[in-house]
Amino acid sequence: MSWTANQWNTGFTADVRVTNRGAALTGWTMTWSFSGNQQITNAWNAQVTQSGRNVTARNAAWNGSLPTNGTVSFGFQATYSGANDRPTDFQLNGTPCQPS
């Protein structure tokens, strides 16, 4: 998976690309935790919810199929103050994955 952020003094957008290295999926959920006070304000190509620092992104109706070696991307806009460190605890359907 890859995480690309475009950041300014109090906000950022992030593009997240997930490549499925396992068995084909008919639905996917990506989770991670922010280390600071980042707050997601909107998202696209996924249903994104946030509870405190914990974030859950679920497939949209049109991008739930994720074949082996297939890639899906989604993004969001968020606000922050202080540091905006990239999360390190990404999981796809409960399986840890490493950012590239």
VMD Tcl script that draws the C-alpha trace (Angstrom):
set ca {
  {0.00 0.00 0.00}
  {1.10 3.55 -0.51}
  {0.19 6.77 1.27}
  {0.80 10.09 -0.47}
  {-0.02 13.28 1.41}
  {-0.26 16.85 0.15}
  {0.00 19.02 3.24}
  {-0.30 22.69 4.15}
  {-0.14 24.48 7.52}
  {-3.46 23.21 8.99}
  {-4.67 20.53 6.60}
  {-3.81 17.86 4.11}
  {-5.18 15.47 1.55}
  {-4.03 11.87 1.34}
  {-4.21 9.38 -1.51}
  {-4.16 5.76 -0.34}
  {-3.46 2.94 -2.82}
  {-3.96 -0.63 -1.66}
  {-2.65 -3.66 -3.57}
  {-4.11 -7.00 -2.52}
  {-1.33 -9.60 -2.21}
  {-3.70 -12.26 -0.85}
  {-6.81 -14.07 -2.04}
  {-9.41 -12.13 -4.01}
  {-11.73 -10.00 -1.85}
  {-15.40 -9.19 -2.39}
  {-15.22 -6.37 0.17}
  {-12.37 -4.61 1.93}
  {-11.73 -2.59 5.06}
  {-8.55 -0.59 5.70}
  {-7.82 0.60 9.24}
  {-5.13 2.78 10.79}
  {-4.56 5.14 13.71}
  {-3.32 8.71 13.60}
  {-0.57 9.65 16.05}
  {-1.77 13.23 16.49}
  {-4.95 15.27 16.30}
  {-5.77 14.70 12.62}
  {-9.49 14.95 11.84}
  {-10.92 13.69 8.54}
  {-13.40 16.13 7.02}
  {-14.39 14.29 3.82}
  {-13.40 11.32 1.67}
  {-13.82 9.86 -1.79}
  {-13.92 6.30 -3.19}
  {-14.42 4.85 0.32}
  {-16.73 5.19 3.30}
  {-14.41 6.64 5.94}
  {-15.25 6.95 9.63}
  {-13.12 8.12 12.52}
  {-13.36 7.54 16.27}
  {-10.67 9.47 18.11}
  {-7.39 8.53 16.45}
  {-8.76 5.32 14.89}
  {-9.87 5.40 11.25}
  {-11.81 2.83 9.21}
  {-12.16 3.02 5.43}
  {-14.61 0.60 3.78}
  {-15.08 -0.01 0.09}
  {-17.69 1.97 -1.79}
  {-20.44 0.14 -3.69}
  {-18.46 0.26 -6.95}
  {-14.97 -0.80 -5.75}
  {-15.52 -3.72 -3.36}
  {-14.01 -6.38 -5.64}
  {-10.27 -6.54 -5.13}
  {-8.67 -9.44 -7.02}
  {-5.29 -10.90 -6.14}
  {-2.66 -8.29 -7.13}
  {-5.47 -5.83 -7.84}
  {-5.24 -2.22 -6.65}
  {-7.84 0.15 -5.29}
  {-7.35 3.78 -4.33}
  {-9.24 6.22 -2.14}
  {-8.53 9.56 -0.59}
  {-9.56 12.03 2.04}
  {-9.10 15.56 3.30}
  {-8.25 16.28 6.93}
  {-7.21 19.00 9.34}
  {-4.42 18.92 11.93}
  {-2.21 21.07 14.12}
  {1.32 20.31 15.23}
  {2.88 17.23 13.63}
  {1.23 15.30 10.81}
  {3.07 11.99 10.96}
  {2.10 9.21 8.55}
  {0.35 6.29 10.27}
  {2.30 3.04 10.55}
  {-0.34 0.53 11.67}
  {-2.28 -0.07 8.44}
  {-4.38 -3.23 8.21}
  {-6.37 -4.61 5.28}
  {-9.25 -6.79 6.50}
  {-7.36 -7.28 9.77}
  {-4.03 -8.23 8.19}
  {-1.11 -5.82 8.76}
  {0.29 -4.24 5.62}
  {3.39 -2.17 5.06}
  {3.39 1.24 3.37}
  {5.74 1.48 0.41}
}
mol new
graphics top color blue
foreach p $ca { graphics top sphere $p radius 0.5 }
foreach p [lrange $ca 0 end-1] q [lrange $ca 1 end] { graphics top cylinder $p $q radius 0.2 }
display resetview
